[in-house]
Amino acid sequence: MELIPFENTWPYEKLGNDIYIEKCPYCSEDHVLTDLKVDDVEEMKDEVKKLLVMPCCHANMTIIQADDDYFWTTEPLRKRGDKR
């Protein structure tokens, strides 16, 4: 797989079986509960692509891969140098 730039990442949090995003990269809504579950993240760790429709603003995030802390996406979600 081609190297994905860090600008194309976004952090997420696990709480029980739920997946949260602290701040939506599209509308800046705080503490967004996604429809993803821990099993979905485990599939993404094996490079199974998922489409996440943000419940706050209905923007689409295509997740190519996940690790224990970040979603790796098809688009830049942060400015270069942003360590969020």
Biopython code that builds the backbone (N, CA, C, O; Angstrom):
import numpy as np
from Bio.PDB.StructureBuilder import StructureBuilder

atoms = [
    (1, "MET", "N", (0.835, -1.179, 0.000)),
    (1, "MET", "CA", (0.000, 0.000, 0.000)),
    (1, "MET", "C", (0.882, 1.246, 0.000)),
    (1, "MET", "O", (1.942, 1.280, 0.625)),
    (2, "GLU", "N", (0.424, 2.248, -0.705)),
    (2, "GLU", "CA", (1.128, 3.520, -0.786)),
    (2, "GLU", "C", (1.095, 4.223, 0.569)),
    (2, "GLU", "O", (0.110, 4.120, 1.300)),
    (3, "LEU", "N", (2.163, 4.932, 0.899)),
    (3, "LEU", "CA", (2.242, 5.655, 2.159)),
    (3, "LEU", "C", (1.198, 6.771, 2.193)),
    (3, "LEU", "O", (1.116, 7.580, 1.269)),
    (4, "ILE", "N", (0.409, 6.809, 3.254)),
    (4, "ILE", "CA", (-0.640, 7.818, 3.420)),
    (4, "ILE", "C", (-0.068, 8.966, 4.248)),
    (4, "ILE", "O", (0.499, 8.723, 5.314)),
    (5, "PRO", "N", (-0.202, 10.218, 3.785)),
    (5, "PRO", "CA", (0.349, 11.341, 4.558)),
    (5, "PRO", "C", (-0.420, 11.553, 5.867)),
    (5, "PRO", "O", (-1.612, 11.260, 5.956)),
    (6, "PHE", "N", (0.286, 12.068, 6.878)),
    (6, "PHE", "CA", (-0.326, 12.294, 8.186)),
    (6, "PHE", "C", (-1.496, 13.278, 8.105)),
    (6, "PHE", "O", (-2.401, 13.213, 8.937)),
    (7, "GLU", "N", (-1.499, 14.175, 7.135)),
    (7, "GLU", "CA", (-2.601, 15.121, 6.952)),
    (7, "GLU", "C", (-3.916, 14.396, 6.681)),
    (7, "GLU", "O", (-4.993, 14.964, 6.863)),
    (8, "ASN", "N", (-3.823, 13.141, 6.245)),
    (8, "ASN", "CA", (-5.012, 12.341, 5.925)),
    (8, "ASN", "C", (-5.437, 11.464, 7.101)),
    (8, "ASN", "O", (-6.081, 10.435, 6.903)),
    (9, "THR", "N", (-5.085, 11.859, 8.313)),
    (9, "THR", "CA", (-5.468, 11.071, 9.484)),
    (9, "THR", "C", (-6.390, 11.878, 10.385)),
    (9, "THR", "O", (-6.408, 13.109, 10.351)),
    (10, "TRP", "N", (-7.158, 11.146, 11.196)),
    (10, "TRP", "CA", (-7.993, 11.799, 12.195)),
    (10, "TRP", "C", (-8.089, 10.881, 13.404)),
    (10, "TRP", "O", (-8.330, 9.684, 13.248)),
    (11, "PRO", "N", (-7.903, 11.421, 14.616)),
    (11, "PRO", "CA", (-7.932, 10.581, 15.820)),
    (11, "PRO", "C", (-9.354, 10.142, 16.183)),
    (11, "PRO", "O", (-10.333, 10.828, 15.891)),
    (12, "TYR", "N", (-9.431, 8.996, 16.816)),
    (12, "TYR", "CA", (-10.711, 8.491, 17.311)),
    (12, "TYR", "C", (-10.489, 7.891, 18.693)),
    (12, "TYR", "O", (-9.355, 7.632, 19.096)),
    (13, "GLU", "N", (-11.583, 7.675, 19.411)),
    (13, "GLU", "CA", (-11.537, 7.088, 20.750)),
    (13, "GLU", "C", (-12.514, 5.923, 20.818)),
    (13, "GLU", "O", (-13.585, 5.960, 20.211)),
    (14, "LYS", "N", (-12.135, 4.890, 21.562)),
    (14, "LYS", "CA", (-13.027, 3.761, 21.825)),
    (14, "LYS", "C", (-13.581, 3.918, 23.232)),
    (14, "LYS", "O", (-12.835, 4.221, 24.163)),
    (15, "LEU", "N", (-14.870, 3.716, 23.393)),
    (15, "LEU", "CA", (-15.507, 3.699, 24.701)),
    (15, "LEU", "C", (-16.487, 2.532, 24.689)),
    (15, "LEU", "O", (-17.559, 2.613, 24.088)),
    (16, "GLY", "N", (-16.108, 1.451, 25.357)),
    (16, "GLY", "CA", (-16.896, 0.223, 25.260)),
    (16, "GLY", "C", (-16.802, -0.297, 23.847)),
    (16, "GLY", "O", (-15.703, -0.499, 23.331)),
    (17, "ASN", "N", (-17.943, -0.518, 23.213)),
    (17, "ASN", "CA", (-17.974, -0.980, 21.823)),
    (17, "ASN", "C", (-18.226, 0.175, 20.848)),
    (17, "ASN", "O", (-18.348, -0.042, 19.642)),
    (18, "ASP", "N", (-18.304, 1.406, 21.376)),
    (18, "ASP", "CA", (-18.600, 2.584, 20.565)),
    (18, "ASP", "C", (-17.323, 3.310, 20.160)),
    (18, "ASP", "O", (-16.313, 3.268, 20.863)),
    (19, "ILE", "N", (-17.395, 3.980, 19.007)),
    (19, "ILE", "CA", (-16.285, 4.762, 18.476)),
    (19, "ILE", "C", (-16.720, 6.227, 18.416)),
    (19, "ILE", "O", (-17.736, 6.570, 17.811)),
    (20, "TYR", "N", (-15.922, 7.075, 19.059)),
    (20, "TYR", "CA", (-16.176, 8.516, 19.098)),
    (20, "TYR", "C", (-15.076, 9.263, 18.368)),
    (20, "TYR", "O", (-13.932, 8.814, 18.294)),
    (21, "ILE", "N", (-15.451, 10.414, 17.831)),
    (21, "ILE", "CA", (-14.484, 11.361, 17.296)),
    (21, "ILE", "C", (-14.612, 12.612, 18.151)),
    (21, "ILE", "O", (-15.699, 13.173, 18.288)),
    (22, "GLU", "N", (-13.501, 13.044, 18.721)),
    (22, "GLU", "CA", (-13.505, 14.173, 19.658)),
    (22, "GLU", "C", (-14.036, 15.447, 19.010)),
    (22, "GLU", "O", (-14.819, 16.176, 19.618)),
    (23, "LYS", "N", (-13.606, 15.716, 17.768)),
    (23, "LYS", "CA", (-14.074, 16.913, 17.053)),
    (23, "LYS", "C", (-14.198, 16.572, 15.580)),
    (23, "LYS", "O", (-13.246, 16.088, 14.968)),
    (24, "CYS", "N", (-15.361, 16.822, 15.012)),
    (24, "CYS", "CA", (-15.595, 16.534, 13.594)),
    (24, "CYS", "C", (-14.667, 17.397, 12.738)),
    (24, "CYS", "O", (-14.604, 18.610, 12.938)),
    (25, "PRO", "N", (-13.947, 16.795, 11.787)),
    (25, "PRO", "CA", (-13.044, 17.580, 10.936)),
    (25, "PRO", "C", (-13.784, 18.452, 9.928)),
    (25, "PRO", "O", (-13.172, 19.317, 9.301)),
    (26, "TYR", "N", (-15.078, 18.244, 9.760)),
    (26, "TYR", "CA", (-15.852, 18.990, 8.762)),
    (26, "TYR", "C", (-16.635, 20.161, 9.366)),
    (26, "TYR", "O", (-16.634, 21.259, 8.811)),
    (27, "CYS", "N", (-17.310, 19.926, 10.514)),
    (27, "CYS", "CA", (-18.158, 20.976, 11.092)),
    (27, "CYS", "C", (-17.722, 21.397, 12.501)),
    (27, "CYS", "O", (-18.306, 22.314, 13.079)),
    (28, "SER", "N", (-16.703, 20.737, 13.055)),
    (28, "SER", "CA", (-16.136, 21.038, 14.368)),
    (28, "SER", "C", (-17.048, 20.688, 15.549)),
    (28, "SER", "O", (-16.808, 21.146, 16.666)),
    (29, "GLU", "N", (-18.073, 19.895, 15.320)),
    (29, "GLU", "CA", (-18.919, 19.409, 16.418)),
    (29, "GLU", "C", (-18.052, 18.589, 17.379)),
    (29, "GLU", "O", (-17.189, 17.825, 16.945)),
    (30, "ASP", "N", (-18.285, 18.751, 18.681)),
    (30, "ASP", "CA", (-17.525, 18.038, 19.698)),
    (30, "ASP", "C", (-18.188, 16.708, 20.071)),
    (30, "ASP", "O", (-19.410, 16.567, 20.014)),
    (31, "HIS", "N", (-17.352, 15.742, 20.453)),
    (31, "HIS", "CA", (-17.786, 14.449, 21.005)),
    (31, "HIS", "C", (-18.829, 13.756, 20.121)),
    (31, "HIS", "O", (-19.968, 13.550, 20.539)),
    (32, "VAL", "N", (-18.435, 13.405, 18.915)),
    (32, "VAL", "CA", (-19.339, 12.808, 17.939)),
    (32, "VAL", "C", (-19.328, 11.281, 18.081)),
    (32, "VAL", "O", (-18.291, 10.641, 17.909)),
    (33, "LEU", "N", (-20.482, 10.714, 18.394)),
    (33, "LEU", "CA", (-20.648, 9.263, 18.433)),
    (33, "LEU", "C", (-20.897, 8.793, 17.010)),
    (33, "LEU", "O", (-21.876, 9.201, 16.386)),
    (34, "THR", "N", (-20.021, 7.937, 16.487)),
    (34, "THR", "CA", (-20.184, 7.431, 15.123)),
    (34, "THR", "C", (-21.017, 6.152, 15.155)),
    (34, "THR", "O", (-21.325, 5.627, 16.225)),
    (35, "ASP", "N", (-21.373, 5.664, 13.987)),
    (35, "ASP", "CA", (-22.084, 4.386, 13.920)),
    (35, "ASP", "C", (-21.109, 3.209, 13.816)),
    (35, "ASP", "O", (-21.533, 2.062, 13.679)),
    (36, "LEU", "N", (-19.804, 3.495, 13.881)),
    (36, "LEU", "CA", (-18.800, 2.438, 13.834)),
    (36, "LEU", "C", (-18.704, 1.727, 15.179)),
    (36, "LEU", "O", (-18.955, 2.320, 16.228)),
    (37, "LYS", "N", (-18.346, 0.472, 15.134)),
    (37, "LYS", "CA", (-18.125, -0.338, 16.330)),
    (37, "LYS", "C", (-16.686, -0.845, 16.317)),
    (37, "LYS", "O", (-15.989, -0.735, 15.308)),
    (38, "VAL", "N", (-16.254, -1.392, 17.432)),
    (38, "VAL", "CA", (-14.886, -1.895, 17.558)),
    (38, "VAL", "C", (-14.593, -2.934, 16.477)),
    (38, "VAL", "O", (-13.483, -2.963, 15.944)),
    (39, "ASP", "N", (-15.554, -3.780, 16.145)),
    (39, "ASP", "CA", (-15.354, -4.780, 15.079)),
    (39, "ASP", "C", (-15.053, -4.118, 13.737)),
    (39, "ASP", "O", (-14.244, -4.631, 12.963)),
    (40, "ASP", "N", (-15.698, -2.979, 13.453)),
    (40, "ASP", "CA", (-15.425, -2.248, 12.208)),
    (40, "ASP", "C", (-13.982, -1.760, 12.181)),
    (40, "ASP", "O", (-13.309, -1.847, 11.154)),
    (41, "VAL", "N", (-13.510, -1.243, 13.320)),
    (41, "VAL", "CA", (-12.131, -0.748, 13.394)),
    (41, "VAL", "C", (-11.149, -1.900, 13.194)),
    (41, "VAL", "O", (-10.132, -1.736, 12.520)),
    (42, "GLU", "N", (-11.441, -3.048, 13.767)),
    (42, "GLU", "CA", (-10.567, -4.212, 13.577)),
    (42, "GLU", "C", (-10.486, -4.598, 12.098)),
    (42, "GLU", "O", (-9.414, -4.964, 11.618)),
    (43, "GLU", "N", (-11.592, -4.521, 11.380)),
    (43, "GLU", "CA", (-11.571, -4.785, 9.928)),
    (43, "GLU", "C", (-10.722, -3.747, 9.205)),
    (43, "GLU", "O", (-9.961, -4.088, 8.299)),
    (44, "MET", "N", (-10.850, -2.483, 9.600)),
    (44, "MET", "CA", (-10.073, -1.422, 8.950)),
    (44, "MET", "C", (-8.581, -1.580, 9.212)),
    (44, "MET", "O", (-7.763, -1.175, 8.387)),
    (45, "LYS", "N", (-8.223, -2.160, 10.340)),
    (45, "LYS", "CA", (-6.803, -2.426, 10.614)),
    (45, "LYS", "C", (-6.239, -3.414, 9.604)),
    (45, "LYS", "O", (-5.033, -3.437, 9.360)),
    (46, "ASP", "N", (-7.113, -4.235, 9.014)),
    (46, "ASP", "CA", (-6.714, -5.173, 7.961)),
    (46, "ASP", "C", (-6.922, -4.580, 6.575)),
    (46, "ASP", "O", (-7.010, -5.309, 5.587)),
    (47, "GLU", "N", (-7.002, -3.242, 6.507)),
    (47, "GLU", "CA", (-7.121, -2.478, 5.262)),
    (47, "GLU", "C", (-8.434, -2.724, 4.528)),
    (47, "GLU", "O", (-8.466, -2.727, 3.297)),
    (48, "VAL", "N", (-9.524, -2.932, 5.280)),
    (48, "VAL", "CA", (-10.860, -2.991, 4.702)),
    (48, "VAL", "C", (-11.420, -1.577, 4.746)),
    (48, "VAL", "O", (-11.582, -0.998, 5.820)),
    (49, "LYS", "N", (-11.714, -1.025, 3.574)),
    (49, "LYS", "CA", (-12.188, 0.351, 3.454)),
    (49, "LYS", "C", (-13.607, 0.476, 4.018)),
    (49, "LYS", "O", (-14.433, -0.419, 3.841)),
    (50, "LYS", "N", (-13.882, 1.598, 4.699)),
    (50, "LYS", "CA", (-15.223, 1.879, 5.237)),
    (50, "LYS", "C", (-15.592, 3.323, 4.930)),
    (50, "LYS", "O", (-14.737, 4.208, 4.916)),
    (51, "LEU", "N", (-16.868, 3.544, 4.686)),
    (51, "LEU", "CA", (-17.399, 4.895, 4.517)),
    (51, "LEU", "C", (-18.068, 5.286, 5.828)),
    (51, "LEU", "O", (-18.967, 4.592, 6.303)),
    (52, "LEU", "N", (-17.631, 6.387, 6.404)),
    (52, "LEU", "CA", (-18.231, 6.911, 7.622)),
    (52, "LEU", "C", (-18.984, 8.182, 7.259)),
    (52, "LEU", "O", (-18.387, 9.159, 6.805)),
    (53, "VAL", "N", (-20.305, 8.164, 7.461)),
    (53, "VAL", "CA", (-21.114, 9.362, 7.278)),
    (53, "VAL", "C", (-21.225, 10.000, 8.659)),
    (53, "VAL", "O", (-21.798, 9.417, 9.580)),
    (54, "MET", "N", (-20.677, 11.189, 8.789)),
    (54, "MET", "CA", (-20.665, 11.868, 10.079)),
    (54, "MET", "C", (-22.101, 12.212, 10.478)),
    (54, "MET", "O", (-22.806, 12.874, 9.717)),
    (55, "PRO", "N", (-22.541, 11.773, 11.654)),
    (55, "PRO", "CA", (-23.928, 12.011, 12.059)),
    (55, "PRO", "C", (-24.240, 13.485, 12.331)),
    (55, "PRO", "O", (-25.404, 13.884, 12.297)),
    (56, "CYS", "N", (-23.222, 14.290, 12.597)),
    (56, "CYS", "CA", (-23.434, 15.698, 12.917)),
    (56, "CYS", "C", (-23.719, 16.557, 11.684)),
    (56, "CYS", "O", (-24.565, 17.450, 11.731)),
    (57, "CYS", "N", (-23.016, 16.287, 10.582)),
    (57, "CYS", "CA", (-23.142, 17.151, 9.400)),
    (57, "CYS", "C", (-23.331, 16.374, 8.097)),
    (57, "CYS", "O", (-23.463, 16.973, 7.030)),
    (58, "HIS", "N", (-23.344, 15.050, 8.181)),
    (58, "HIS", "CA", (-23.558, 14.149, 7.038)),
    (58, "HIS", "C", (-22.448, 14.186, 5.995)),
    (58, "HIS", "O", (-22.646, 13.749, 4.862)),
    (59, "ALA", "N", (-21.278, 14.708, 6.372)),
    (59, "ALA", "CA", (-20.122, 14.660, 5.485)),
    (59, "ALA", "C", (-19.614, 13.217, 5.419)),
    (59, "ALA", "O", (-19.756, 12.456, 6.376)),
    (60, "ASN", "N", (-19.028, 12.855, 4.291)),
    (60, "ASN", "CA", (-18.522, 11.500, 4.089)),
    (60, "ASN", "C", (-17.016, 11.441, 4.295)),
    (60, "ASN", "O", (-16.267, 12.243, 3.737)),
    (61, "MET", "N", (-16.581, 10.474, 5.111)),
    (61, "MET", "CA", (-15.163, 10.223, 5.332)),
    (61, "MET", "C", (-14.892, 8.793, 4.862)),
    (61, "MET", "O", (-15.452, 7.841, 5.406)),
    (62, "THR", "N", (-14.041, 8.645, 3.859)),
    (62, "THR", "CA", (-13.656, 7.319, 3.405)),
    (62, "THR", "C", (-12.394, 6.909, 4.144)),
    (62, "THR", "O", (-11.330, 7.502, 3.968)),
    (63, "ILE", "N", (-12.532, 5.883, 4.976)),
    (63, "ILE", "CA", (-11.418, 5.412, 5.797)),
    (63, "ILE", "C", (-10.765, 4.236, 5.086)),
    (63, "ILE", "O", (-11.405, 3.218, 4.820)),
    (64, "ILE", "N", (-9.486, 4.391, 4.784)),
    (64, "ILE", "CA", (-8.732, 3.365, 4.076)),
    (64, "ILE", "C", (-8.194, 2.335, 5.055)),
    (64, "ILE", "O", (-8.142, 1.141, 4.760)),
    (65, "GLN", "N", (-7.790, 2.821, 6.235)),
    (65, "GLN", "CA", (-7.127, 1.956, 7.210)),
    (65, "GLN", "C", (-7.263, 2.614, 8.583)),
    (65, "GLN", "O", (-7.521, 3.813, 8.683)),
    (66, "ALA", "N", (-7.089, 1.824, 9.626)),
    (66, "ALA", "CA", (-7.083, 2.355, 10.989)),
    (66, "ALA", "C", (-5.924, 1.738, 11.745)),
    (66, "ALA", "O", (-5.466, 0.639, 11.431)),
    (67, "ASP", "N", (-5.455, 2.473, 12.757)),
    (67, "ASP", "CA", (-4.534, 1.889, 13.724)),
    (67, "ASP", "C", (-5.189, 2.068, 15.089)),
    (67, "ASP", "O", (-6.392, 2.318, 15.152)),
    (68, "ASP", "N", (-4.460, 1.951, 16.154)),
    (68, "ASP", "CA", (-5.064, 2.040, 17.486)),
    (68, "ASP", "C", (-5.508, 3.454, 17.862)),
    (68, "ASP", "O", (-6.257, 3.628, 18.823)),
    (69, "ASP", "N", (-5.055, 4.461, 17.117)),
    (69, "ASP", "CA", (-5.355, 5.850, 17.472)),
    (69, "ASP", "C", (-5.986, 6.685, 16.363)),
    (69, "ASP", "O", (-6.710, 7.640, 16.644)),
    (70, "TYR", "N", (-5.717, 6.331, 15.101)),
    (70, "TYR", "CA", (-6.111, 7.181, 13.986)),
    (70, "TYR", "C", (-6.837, 6.407, 12.898)),
    (70, "TYR", "O", (-6.602, 5.220, 12.672)),
    (71, "PHE", "N", (-7.745, 7.143, 12.223)),
    (71, "PHE", "CA", (-8.289, 6.701, 10.945)),
    (71, "PHE", "C", (-7.402, 7.299, 9.868)),
    (71, "PHE", "O", (-7.023, 8.467, 9.955)),
    (72, "TRP", "N", (-7.069, 6.515, 8.861)),
    (72, "TRP", "CA", (-6.274, 6.971, 7.713)),
    (72, "TRP", "C", (-7.237, 7.064, 6.532)),
    (72, "TRP", "O", (-7.847, 6.068, 6.145)),
    (73, "THR", "N", (-7.373, 8.262, 5.961)),
    (73, "THR", "CA", (-8.434, 8.539, 5.001)),
    (73, "THR", "C", (-7.906, 8.866, 3.605)),
    (73, "THR", "O", (-6.699, 8.942, 3.377)),
    (74, "THR", "N", (-8.840, 9.054, 2.686)),
    (74, "THR", "CA", (-8.498, 9.371, 1.295)),
    (74, "THR", "C", (-8.273, 10.862, 1.061)),
    (74, "THR", "O", (-7.878, 11.259, -0.035)),
    (75, "GLU", "N", (-8.519, 11.691, 2.071)),
    (75, "GLU", "CA", (-8.420, 13.140, 1.878)),
    (75, "GLU", "C", (-7.701, 13.802, 3.052)),
    (75, "GLU", "O", (-7.713, 13.275, 4.164)),
    (76, "PRO", "N", (-7.080, 14.944, 2.810)),
    (76, "PRO", "CA", (-6.467, 15.682, 3.911)),
    (76, "PRO", "C", (-7.551, 16.230, 4.849)),
    (76, "PRO", "O", (-8.502, 16.872, 4.403)),
    (77, "LEU", "N", (-7.397, 15.973, 6.130)),
    (77, "LEU", "CA", (-8.362, 16.436, 7.123)),
    (77, "LEU", "C", (-7.774, 17.482, 8.053)),
    (77, "LEU", "O", (-8.493, 18.061, 8.867)),
    (78, "ARG", "N", (-6.488, 17.728, 7.942)),
    (78, "ARG", "CA", (-5.810, 18.698, 8.804)),
    (78, "ARG", "C", (-4.776, 19.449, 7.980)),
    (78, "ARG", "O", (-4.356, 18.997, 6.915)),
    (79, "LYS", "N", (-4.381, 20.593, 8.491)),
    (79, "LYS", "CA", (-3.345, 21.377, 7.834)),
    (79, "LYS", "C", (-1.991, 20.767, 8.164)),
    (79, "LYS", "O", (-1.817, 20.167, 9.225)),
    (80, "ARG", "N", (-1.060, 20.915, 7.278)),
    (80, "ARG", "CA", (0.290, 20.412, 7.480)),
    (80, "ARG", "C", (0.847, 20.959, 8.797)),
    (80, "ARG", "O", (0.797, 22.163, 9.045)),
    (81, "GLY", "N", (1.371, 20.078, 9.626)),
    (81, "GLY", "CA", (1.935, 20.486, 10.901)),
    (81, "GLY", "C", (0.950, 20.425, 12.062)),
    (81, "GLY", "O", (1.368, 20.553, 13.213)),
    (82, "ASP", "N", (-0.350, 20.234, 11.802)),
    (82, "ASP", "CA", (-1.362, 20.131, 12.851)),
    (82, "ASP", "C", (-1.220, 18.769, 13.529)),
    (82, "ASP", "O", (-1.344, 17.742, 12.862)),
    (83, "LYS", "N", (-0.966, 18.737, 14.820)),
    (83, "LYS", "CA", (-0.727, 17.487, 15.554)),
    (83, "LYS", "C", (-1.954, 17.011, 16.306)),
    (83, "LYS", "O", (-1.830, 16.141, 17.168)),
    (84, "ARG", "N", (-3.115, 17.534, 16.023)),
    (84, "ARG", "CA", (-4.340, 17.177, 16.726)),
    (84, "ARG", "C", (-4.570, 15.710, 16.763)),
    (84, "ARG", "O", (-5.567, 15.255, 17.324)),
]
sb = StructureBuilder()
sb.init_structure("model")
sb.init_model(0)
sb.init_chain("A")
sb.init_seg("    ")
for serial, (resi, resn, name, xyz) in enumerate(atoms, 1):
    if name == "N":
        sb.init_residue(resn, " ", resi, " ")
    sb.init_atom(name, np.array(xyz, "f"), 0.0, 1.0, " ", f" {name:<3s}", serial, name[0])
structure = sb.get_structure()
